[in-house]
Amino acid sequence: MSFTFASPTPRRRPSLTPMIDVVFLLLVFFMLAARFGQDSEISLSPTGSGISEWSGPPRLIDITPDALRLNGQDITSGALFQALTRLVETETDPILLRPDSGTETQRLIDVMGLLRAEGFTNLLLIAP
């Protein structure tokens, strides 16, 4: 009795092409869906440009790491709007911002955001 074995069939290798296609599709999806950061813009007017004459009382806000001063007087951020309203004729009157040398940039941006939320648009930055 003789046994004959069938010839071994060659092993079939799985194709990697569909897997590579799926990986690239996922890569493209995540690249398009990801937000790598939001660019924001702080619009500032350099002092001296665009101001022909100063009109009205002084409006200088000193920004320190722990306090705000309006024309040399300590003031809270809540009372800042009311005090500025008495000093300006319109919301487009210039307001000078002078951060202290130890003040973080985020503190300056927060004060600017507070002023813009109240409607003051003409903010001028003075270098410390």
C-alpha positions in Angstrom: 0.0 0.0 0.0 1.5 3.2 -1.0 0.5 6.6 0.2 0.9 9.5 -2.0 0.9 13.0 -0.5 -0.4 15.9 -2.3 2.3 18.4 -3.2 2.4 21.2 -0.6 0.7 24.3 -1.7 2.8 27.4 -1.3 1.7 29.6 1.6 -0.1 32.6 0.5 1.3 35.9 2.0 -1.2 38.5 3.0 -1.1 41.7 1.1 -0.1 44.7 3.1 -1.5 47.2 0.6 -4.9 47.6 2.2 -3.4 48.0 5.7 -1.0 50.7 4.4 -4.0 52.5 2.7 -5.9 52.5 5.9 -2.9 53.8 7.9 -2.4 56.7 5.4 -6.1 57.5 5.4 -6.1 57.7 9.2 -2.9 59.9 9.1 -4.5 62.3 6.6 -7.7 62.4 8.7 -5.9 63.3 11.9 -3.7 65.9 10.2 -6.8 67.6 8.7 -8.9 67.4 11.9 -6.2 68.4 14.4 -5.9 72.0 15.5 -2.2 72.6 16.1 -2.8 76.0 17.8 -4.9 79.0 17.3 -3.1 82.1 16.1 -4.5 85.1 17.7 -3.7 88.7 17.0 -3.3 91.5 19.4 -3.9 94.8 17.6 -1.8 97.6 19.1 -1.2 101.1 18.0 2.3 102.2 18.5 2.3 105.4 20.6 2.9 108.6 18.6 1.5 107.3 15.3 -2.0 108.5 14.5 -2.4 110.8 17.4 -2.2 114.3 16.3 -3.4 116.0 19.6 -4.3 114.6 23.0 -7.7 115.7 24.1 -9.2 115.3 27.5 -7.8 114.2 30.9 -4.9 111.6 31.1 -5.9 108.0 30.8 -2.7 106.0 31.8 -3.2 102.5 33.2 -0.1 101.1 35.0 -0.2 97.3 35.0 1.8 95.6 37.7 1.8 91.8 38.5 -0.6 92.3 41.4 -2.4 95.7 40.9 -3.7 98.2 38.4 -3.2 102.0 38.7 -5.2 104.6 36.8 -3.3 107.8 36.6 -1.2 106.8 39.6 -4.2 105.8 41.8 -4.7 102.1 42.7 -7.9 100.7 41.3 -9.6 97.3 41.0 -10.4 95.8 37.7 -14.1 96.0 38.4 -13.9 99.8 39.1 -11.7 100.4 36.1 -14.6 100.7 33.6 -16.5 103.2 35.7 -13.4 105.3 36.3 -12.5 105.3 32.6 -16.0 106.2 31.5 -15.7 109.5 33.4 -12.4 110.2 31.7 -13.3 109.6 28.0 -15.7 111.3 25.7 -16.1 108.3 23.3 -14.9 104.7 23.4 -12.4 105.5 20.6 -10.4 108.0 22.8 -6.9 106.6 23.4 -6.1 104.8 26.6 -2.4 104.3 27.4 -1.3 101.0 28.9 2.1 100.8 30.6 3.0 97.3 31.9 5.6 97.1 34.7 8.9 95.4 33.8 7.9 92.3 36.0 4.4 91.9 34.5 3.7 88.8 32.6 2.4 89.2 29.1 -0.8 87.2 30.0 -1.7 89.8 32.6 -1.4 92.6 29.9 -3.6 90.5 27.5 -6.2 90.0 30.3 -6.4 93.7 31.0 -6.6 94.5 27.3 -9.4 91.9 26.9 -11.3 93.4 29.9 -11.0 96.9 28.3 -12.1 95.6 24.8 -15.1 93.8 26.4 -16.2 97.1 27.8 -16.0 98.7 24.4 -12.7 100.6 24.5 -10.9 100.0 21.2 -8.1 102.5 21.0 -5.4 101.0 23.3 -1.9 102.2 23.1 1.0 100.3 24.6 3.9 102.2 26.2 7.2 100.2 26.7 8.2 99.9 30.4 
